[in-house]
Amino acid sequence: MRSGFVNIIGNPNVGKSTLMNAVVGEKLSIITAKAQTTRHRIMGIVNGDDFQIVFSDTPGILQPHYKLQESMMRFVNTAIGDADIILYVTDVVETSDKHAAYLARLQQLTVPVILVINKIDLTTPEQLETMVANWKTALPQALIFPASAKEKFNIDNILKQVVALLPEAPAYYGRDTFTDRNLRFFASEIIREKIFLNYDKEIPYSTEVTVTQFKEAGTQYHVEAIIHVMRSSQKGIIIGRGGAALKRTGIQARKDMENFFEKTVHLKLFVKVNPHWREDPQKLRQFGYDF
């Protein structure tokens, strides 16, 4: 039996969450075009006849400007330290000199590193050949796989390589487990994804979602959640004229929850001003961050 922890790291917007969802076969990580969509470390588990892979999606690497981002980077640093295999994801746009300090850390690791050049559907074979050569110089010990997580191109080969590199170990989780997160967490993440999709500028980065009620009643879930914002003006934007914006977000979130949970969902959303929550360690701990 082979089992191990395969941690996905990389810079913002390179497609880490899309890759995670592709290899796991479930939408566990929310995805938007905006940077910093992923804030937590989220595990997705793949079981085979003689192997178990525990994947972890992590926030994009950044220079922290407030305590929330410090917590996000702690998830990344922990993931580098406890991996059996590192999946370092880049894309066809960024260059190897971005966050060079993290590349230097990867060069010092004794565990295998698989470098995935994502979004190759957006480049040419000639350009890709140059990228591969540059990355071989930057991370000479890494195994390089061009891929398109969105198109699911080369995902099977990445999985085969991961299985081949897994250490011999018993399974860490039961075979019917596909993530370490509970349904409340996914409900809050689905709502947060809709906020990222529906609002611009500082709004997505100033909001957090907490689920205050999650009750199962037969074939239905009754969910209540609070959208925390930092200022009254942001509360007004979230709600919108006549409540239209909040209603749209709620409808979209409810539909996604019903698809994910495979049950009817009744969703109520509330908006609360919670000043400076991004800088308050106590509030960050309440919101599930590492402080």
C-alpha positions as CSV (number, residue, x, y, z in Angstrom):
1,M,0.0,0.0,0.0
2,R,1.2,3.5,-0.9
3,S,-0.1,6.6,0.8
4,G,1.1,10.1,1.2
5,F,0.5,13.8,1.4
6,V,0.8,15.7,-1.9
7,N,0.7,19.4,-1.3
8,I,-0.1,21.9,-4.1
9,I,1.6,25.3,-3.9
10,G,2.3,28.1,-6.3
11,N,1.6,31.8,-7.0
12,P,-1.9,33.3,-7.2
13,N,-4.0,32.6,-10.3
14,V,-1.9,29.8,-11.8
15,G,-4.7,27.3,-11.5
16,K,-3.9,25.4,-8.3
17,S,-7.5,25.0,-7.3
18,T,-8.5,24.0,-10.8
19,L,-5.8,21.3,-10.7
20,M,-6.9,20.1,-7.3
21,N,-10.5,19.7,-8.4
22,A,-9.3,18.0,-11.6
23,V,-7.2,15.4,-9.8
24,V,-9.8,14.8,-7.0
25,G,-12.8,14.7,-9.4
26,E,-14.8,17.0,-7.1
27,K,-15.1,20.7,-6.8
28,L,-13.6,21.1,-3.4
29,S,-11.8,24.4,-4.0
30,I,-13.7,27.5,-5.1
31,I,-12.4,29.1,-8.3
32,T,-12.6,32.6,-9.6
33,A,-10.4,34.8,-11.9
34,K,-9.4,37.0,-8.9
35,A,-6.2,36.4,-6.9
36,Q,-6.4,35.2,-3.3
37,T,-9.6,33.3,-3.8
38,T,-8.2,30.4,-1.8
39,R,-7.7,31.3,1.9
40,H,-7.5,27.9,3.6
41,R,-5.7,24.6,3.2
42,I,-8.2,22.2,1.8
43,M,-7.6,18.4,1.5
44,G,-9.0,16.2,-1.2
45,I,-8.4,12.4,-1.0
46,V,-8.1,10.0,-4.0
47,N,-8.3,6.3,-3.3
48,G,-7.1,3.5,-5.6
49,D,-6.9,-0.3,-5.1
50,D,-3.4,0.0,-3.6
51,F,-2.9,3.7,-2.9
52,Q,-4.3,6.8,-1.2
53,I,-3.3,10.3,-2.2
54,V,-4.1,13.1,0.2
55,F,-3.9,16.3,-1.9
56,S,-3.9,19.8,-0.3
57,D,-4.8,23.0,-2.0
58,T,-3.2,26.0,-0.5
59,P,-3.4,29.8,-0.9
60,G,-1.3,31.5,-3.5
61,I,2.1,32.7,-2.4
62,L,2.2,36.4,-1.6
63,Q,3.9,39.0,0.5
64,P,1.5,39.5,3.5
65,H,0.1,43.0,4.2
66,Y,-2.3,42.1,7.0
67,K,-2.8,39.3,9.5
68,L,-5.3,37.3,7.4
69,Q,-2.6,37.0,4.7
70,E,0.0,36.1,7.3
71,S,-2.3,33.2,8.3
72,M,-2.7,32.2,4.6
73,M,1.1,32.0,4.2
74,R,1.3,29.9,7.3
75,F,-0.9,27.3,5.5
76,V,1.6,27.4,2.6
77,N,4.7,27.1,4.8
78,T,3.1,24.2,6.8
79,A,2.3,22.5,3.5
80,I,5.9,22.7,2.3
81,G,7.1,21.2,5.6
82,D,4.8,18.2,5.9
83,A,4.6,17.0,2.2
84,D,5.6,13.7,0.9
85,I,5.4,15.1,-2.6
86,I,5.2,18.8,-3.7
87,L,3.2,19.8,-6.7
88,Y,4.5,23.2,-7.6
89,V,2.1,24.8,-10.1
90,T,3.1,27.6,-12.5
91,D,1.6,28.7,-15.8
92,V,2.6,29.9,-19.2
93,V,2.6,33.6,-18.2
94,E,4.8,33.8,-15.0
95,T,8.5,33.4,-14.9
96,S,10.7,31.5,-12.6
97,D,12.0,34.6,-10.8
98,K,8.7,35.3,-9.0
99,H,9.0,34.5,-5.3
100,A,12.5,33.2,-5.8
101,A,12.8,32.6,-2.1
102,Y,10.2,29.8,-2.3
103,L,12.0,28.2,-5.2
104,A,15.2,28.2,-3.2
105,R,13.3,26.4,-0.4
106,L,12.0,23.8,-2.9
107,Q,15.6,23.2,-4.1
108,Q,16.6,22.2,-0.6
109,L,13.8,19.7,-0.1
110,T,14.5,16.0,0.0
111,V,11.0,15.0,-1.1
112,P,10.1,14.8,-4.8
113,V,8.9,17.9,-6.5
114,I,6.6,17.8,-9.5
115,L,6.4,21.0,-11.4
116,V,3.2,21.5,-13.4
117,I,3.2,24.2,-16.2
118,N,-0.5,24.9,-16.3
119,K,-2.6,26.6,-19.0
120,I,-0.6,25.2,-21.9
121,D,-3.7,25.6,-24.1
122,L,-2.8,29.3,-24.1
123,T,0.6,29.0,-25.6
124,T,2.5,27.4,-28.6
125,P,4.7,24.3,-28.7
126,E,7.7,26.5,-29.3
127,Q,7.0,28.8,-26.4
128,L,6.3,25.8,-24.2
129,E,9.7,24.2,-25.1
130,T,11.5,27.4,-24.0
131,M,9.5,27.4,-20.7
132,V,10.4,23.8,-19.9
133,A,14.1,24.5,-20.5
134,N,13.9,27.6,-18.2
135,W,12.2,25.7,-15.5
136,K,14.7,22.8,-15.7
137,T,17.4,25.4,-15.0
138,A,15.4,27.0,-12.1
139,L,14.4,23.7,-10.5
140,P,16.7,21.0,-11.8
141,Q,15.5,18.3,-9.5
142,A,11.8,18.7,-10.4
143,L,9.8,16.4,-12.7
144,I,8.1,18.8,-15.2
145,F,4.6,18.1,-16.6
146,P,2.9,20.5,-19.0
147,A,-0.8,20.5,-18.4
148,S,-4.2,22.2,-18.8
149,A,-6.2,21.6,-15.6
150,K,-9.2,23.4,-17.1
151,E,-9.1,21.0,-20.1
152,K,-8.0,18.1,-18.0
153,F,-5.0,17.6,-20.3
154,N,-2.2,15.4,-18.9
155,I,-3.9,15.0,-15.5
156,D,-3.8,11.2,-15.7
157,N,-0.1,11.2,-16.3
158,I,0.5,13.5,-13.3
159,L,-1.6,11.2,-11.2
160,K,0.4,8.2,-12.4
161,Q,3.7,9.9,-11.5
162,V,2.3,10.9,-8.0
163,V,1.3,7.3,-7.3
164,A,4.8,6.0,-8.4
165,L,6.4,8.4,-6.0
166,L,4.2,7.7,-2.9
167,P,6.0,6.2,0.0
168,E,4.8,2.8,1.3
169,A,2.4,3.5,4.1
170,P,-1.1,2.5,5.3
171,A,-4.1,4.7,4.3
172,Y,-4.5,7.7,6.5
173,Y,-8.3,8.1,5.9
174,G,-11.2,5.7,5.4
175,R,-11.9,4.8,1.8
176,D,-15.3,6.7,1.8
177,T,-13.6,10.0,2.9
178,F,-12.9,12.5,0.2
179,T,-12.0,15.6,2.2
180,D,-11.2,16.7,5.7
181,R,-13.7,19.5,5.7
182,N,-17.3,19.4,6.8
183,L,-20.4,20.6,4.9
184,R,-20.6,23.8,6.8
185,F,-17.2,24.8,5.5
186,F,-18.2,24.1,1.9
187,A,-21.4,26.1,2.4
188,S,-19.4,29.1,3.5
189,E,-16.9,28.7,0.6
190,I,-19.6,28.5,-2.0
191,I,-21.1,31.8,-0.7
192,R,-17.6,33.4,-0.7
193,E,-17.1,32.3,-4.3
194,K,-20.2,34.1,-5.3
195,I,-19.0,37.2,-3.6
196,F,-15.8,37.0,-5.5
197,L,-17.7,36.6,-8.8
198,N,-20.4,39.3,-8.2
199,Y,-18.4,42.1,-6.5
200,D,-15.4,44.1,-7.6
201,K,-12.5,46.1,-6.1
202,E,-12.0,45.6,-2.3
203,I,-15.3,43.9,-1.6
204,P,-14.2,40.2,-2.0
205,Y,-11.0,40.8,0.1
206,S,-12.9,42.6,2.9
207,T,-15.6,39.9,3.4
208,E,-15.7,36.7,5.3
209,V,-18.6,34.2,5.6
210,T,-19.6,32.2,8.7
211,V,-22.4,29.6,8.7
212,T,-24.5,30.1,11.8
213,Q,-27.0,27.3,11.1
214,F,-26.8,24.1,9.2
215,K,-29.7,21.8,9.9
216,E,-30.7,18.7,8.0
217,A,-34.4,18.0,7.7
218,G,-35.1,14.9,5.6
219,T,-34.0,15.7,2.1
220,Q,-33.4,19.3,2.9
221,Y,-30.7,21.5,4.4
222,H,-31.6,24.8,6.2
223,V,-28.6,27.1,6.1
224,E,-28.1,30.5,7.6
225,A,-24.9,32.5,7.1
226,I,-23.5,35.9,7.9
227,I,-21.4,37.8,5.4
228,H,-19.0,39.9,7.4
229,V,-17.7,43.2,6.0
230,M,-15.4,45.8,7.3
231,R,-17.4,49.0,6.7
232,S,-21.1,50.1,6.5
233,S,-20.5,51.2,2.9
234,Q,-19.5,47.7,2.0
235,K,-22.6,46.3,3.6
236,G,-24.7,48.6,1.3
237,I,-22.8,47.3,-1.7
238,I,-23.3,43.7,-0.7
239,I,-27.0,44.1,-0.2
240,G,-27.5,46.3,-3.3
241,R,-30.5,48.5,-4.2
242,G,-33.6,46.9,-2.8
243,G,-31.6,43.8,-1.7
244,A,-31.1,42.8,-5.4
245,A,-27.4,42.1,-5.2
246,L,-27.7,40.0,-2.0
247,K,-30.6,38.1,-3.5
248,R,-28.6,37.3,-6.7
249,T,-25.7,36.0,-4.6
250,G,-28.0,33.9,-2.5
251,I,-29.7,32.3,-5.4
252,Q,-26.4,31.4,-7.1
253,A,-25.0,30.0,-3.8
254,R,-28.1,28.0,-3.1
255,K,-28.1,26.4,-6.6
256,D,-24.4,25.4,-6.2
257,M,-25.1,24.0,-2.7
258,E,-27.9,21.9,-4.0
259,N,-25.6,20.5,-6.7
260,F,-22.8,19.8,-4.2
261,F,-24.9,18.4,-1.4
262,E,-27.5,16.7,-3.7
263,K,-30.3,18.0,-1.5
264,T,-32.7,20.9,-1.5
265,V,-31.3,23.9,0.3
266,H,-33.1,26.7,2.0
267,L,-30.6,29.6,2.4
268,K,-30.8,32.8,4.4
269,L,-28.0,35.4,4.2
270,F,-27.3,38.3,6.6
271,V,-24.7,41.0,6.4
272,K,-22.8,42.3,9.4
273,V,-20.2,45.0,9.8
274,N,-17.2,43.6,11.6
275,P,-14.5,46.2,11.5
276,H,-10.8,45.2,11.3
277,W,-11.6,41.5,11.3
278,R,-8.6,40.9,8.9
279,E,-6.2,42.2,11.6
280,D,-7.8,40.7,14.7
281,P,-6.3,37.3,15.7
282,Q,-9.2,36.4,17.9
283,K,-11.7,36.9,15.1
284,L,-9.4,35.1,12.6
285,R,-9.3,32.1,14.9
286,Q,-13.1,32.2,15.1
287,F,-13.2,32.2,11.3
288,G,-11.0,29.1,11.2
289,Y,-7.6,30.7,10.5
290,D,-4.3,29.7,12.1
291,F,-3.7,32.3,14.8
